[in-house]
Amino acid sequence: MARQIPIFKRWAPEWLIKIILFSMTLPGIIIFFLPLSNINAAAGYYGSEPADIQFAVALFYAGYVGFYSLERRFFSFLAAKEYFLIFTTLQILACLVCYYTRDIYILFPVRFLQGMLFAGNVNLSLTLMFTRVSSERGREISFSVFFGILICALPFNNLITADLIDSYNFNIVYKTAIFSYLPGLIFLTLTMSNYRPHARFPLYKLDWQSFVLYSIMLVLIGYIAIFGQEYYWLEDIRILGSVIGIIGLGLLSIFRQNSNKRPYIDLRVFRYRNFKVGLVILFIMYICRFASGITNNYLAMELHLDPFHISYINIFNLSGLVLGVIVACCMVLQKKKIQYIWVPGFLMLLAFHALMYYTFDVQADEFNYYIPLFIQGLGVGLIMVPTIIFIISSVPVSIGPSAAATALAIRYFGFCISIALINFYELFEKSRHYNAFQDHLTAVDPAVKSFLHQQTIKLMAKGMSEGHAVKAAHRLLVARMNVQDHVRFAMDYYEMMVWLLSGSLLLIILFPYLNRTVLYLRSRKLSPA
């Protein structure tokens, strides 16, 4: 089958072709969550807030999701070699702009463009990869490897960029990304032929209107999720206008999809019960997945670990992700029932949040978090790939691309909602606990008096005058309260996750009809090229 489609020259060995195809996806995956590798360093470099850096990641994600369904037309118009060279060159130019700019408002549109280019690059790489593996085993292994790399992107970025960002300016990571594209670009130029698998299909009747409507909705969802708490939600005209805009654009988009002969996303996918259940499972997993960011913030703020040491601790999380993806891939190939995959995965996530609930403290040893982080990675790795295959398998092959596009949108939605929940919960819970501490901590409280007295004596022993020492002791008390507030917020959020995961496990266990869907990638093409 591989030789029947001579996209690559005959002298190129199969192992080299597969390495090249995977290598073309790696730089894009790395720059996906790149700003989150050190959000404070990125915010300092661009002179912005951490929320702006989160929004830059959301824009990349929105570009990826929005362009996913439109990309098929460009693939039909361009030969594979032309397609790769054009999109990769544009991605290098986009990285070059990110390297030279320090203006966050220039970075925003470029990040969205990078997401669009990433969609084209990834879809073509996987499509060509699927054409070169004739067996179900090969397709599902390729699928697992790609999504395995995708979910490993965040801890992997933290690991490889921690030392770079510590030694250079933040923009060095984009310079590294530029050079990482070059080997694959050179190999593609040398090994790919000008073969065109389809007749050149002109770009007329391009449904760019649906792309624009869909992308604006995605960007507005990210904007509301990230900045909503900062602007007091619907009390601010910007958030209120965004909500109204999403509702209006959503209704218009639904009308367009139902009236178009070739819809941008075929809404018939929502007629299938298992498809909707799979979306719910994927959404819950994504909310729980990004809750691990609270653990990283805890390690930085309460245990005062620098990004370099946090990246080393996250090696355990990375190891769990890799092992989980491998185990899940083996279970999918063995045709295991989906419940046998989901139940252990969600039990792992439940164990992680329960363990973290009891290990959060104002003082702790970092090795206490090795096993919980490994368990969290193992749970996510087990759930991710089988769930996406389950979603695609739940619908007929003809609308499988729409199912894949919807699953991608749900992943984006889960990413945004997790940020919104954490922002809201952090402010709400920290305020609640701070007020509770204020109600109980008074000047006549023996514990408070003892703490202030001890701290005053220590500061005076260091040479501080009595008046300044008393004021500094009170500030130390407030700082201790803030630490306790943050720890209590983390515990409360993880308790909420425990209840959410418990409910998800009941849903999975009590509905045996879930196992009627066979985990099988029936289509030979991941993207609808």
QUICOR-V189282 format. One line per field, one symbol per residue. phi: phi as a letter, one per 40 degrees, with the letter a starting at -180 (. if undefined). psi: psi as a letter, one per 30 degrees, with the letter a starting at -180 (. if undefined). burial: b if it has 9 or more other ideal C-beta (glycine too) atoms within 8 Angstrom, else e. A space follows every 50 residues. Layout:
phi->???
psi->???
burial->???
This chain:
phi->.cccbccbccccccccccccccccccdccccdbdcccaccccccccgbcd cccccccccdcccccccdcccdcccccbcdcddccccccccccccccccc cbcccccdccccccccccdcccccdcccccccbccddcccccdccccccc ccdccccdccbdcccccbcccccccccdccccdcccccccbccccbcbcc bdccfcccccccdcccccccccccccbdccbgfccccccccccccccccc cccccccccccbccbccccccccccccccccccccccccccccccccccc cccfccdcccccccdcccccccccccccccccccgccccccccccccccc cdccccdcbcacbaccccbccdcccccccccccdcdccccccccbcdcbd dccccccccccccccccccccccccccccccccccccccbcbcccdcccc cccccccccccchcccccccccccccccccccccdccccccccccccccc ccccccdcccbccdcccccaccccbcccc
psi->eeffihellffkleeeeeeeeefffeeeeefdgeffeieeeeeeefhale eeeeeeeeeeeeeeeefefffeeeefekleeeeeeeeeeeeeeeeeeeef kgjffeeeeeeeeeeeeeeeeeeeeeeeeeffjfleeeeeeeeeeefeee ffeeeeeeeffeeeeffaleffeeeeeefffeeeeeeeeefklgkjflkj jlhlhkifeeeeeeeeeeeeeeeeeefeeeghbffkfeeeeeeeeeeeee eeeeeeeffkeilekjfffffkefeeeeeeeeeeeeeeeffffeeeeeee eefhkleeeeeeefeeeeeeeeeeeeeeeeeefghkkeefeeeeefeeee eeeeeeeffklfklkfffgeeeeeeeeeeeeeedeeeeeeeeffllefge eeeeeeeeeeeeeeeeeeeeeeeeeeeeeeeeeeeeeeffjlffkeeeee eeeeeeeeeeffgkleeeeeeeeeeeeeeeeeeeeeeeeeeeefeeeeee eeeeeeeeefiffegfkkjkjekgkeli.
burial->ebeebbbbeeeeeeebbbebbbbbbbbbbbbbbbbbbbbebbbebbeeee bbbbbbbbbbbbbbbbbbbbbbbbbbbeebbbbbbbbbbbbbebbbbbbe beebebbbebbbbbbbbbbbbbbbbbbbbbbbbeeeebbbbbbbbbbbbb bbbbbbbbbebbebbeeeebbbbbbbbbebbbebbebbbebbeebeeeee eeeeeebeebbebbbbbbbbbbbbbbbbbebeeeebeebbebbebbeebb ebbbebbeebeebbbebebeebebbbbbbbbbbbbbbbbbbbebbbebbb bbbebebbbbbebbbbbbbbbbbbbbbbbebbbeebebbbbbbbbbbbbb bbbbbbbebbeeebebeebbebbbbbbbbbbbbbbbbbbbbbbbbeeebb bbbbbbbbbbbbbbbbbbbbbbbbbbbebbeebbeebeeebeeebeebbe bbeebbeebbeeebeeebbbebbbebbeebbbbbbbbbbbbbbbbbbbeb bbebbebbeeeeebeebebebeeebbbeb
